[in-house]
């Protein structure tokens, strides 16, 4: 849905159980990395409207703030941030 609207993954952060939402159901979301999906940071790129999301894309970062910074620094129309 997001890729179709032109959002591209620019970074991802591995799941951390310490930050799971209250009541997170690991069994319900088991399909997604055993209920521990990555946090994916995306940026809008008008050139990618109608695009497809490829699971696993986006470079891993070690910190949430770095992921946010990469999304904010993304330059539409390029693959560079």
Secondary structure, DSSP 8 states (H G I E B T S, - for coil): -TTTTTEEEEEEE---GGG--TT--TTTTTTTGGG---EEEEEE-GGGTT----TT-SEE-SSHHHHHHHHHH--TTSS--
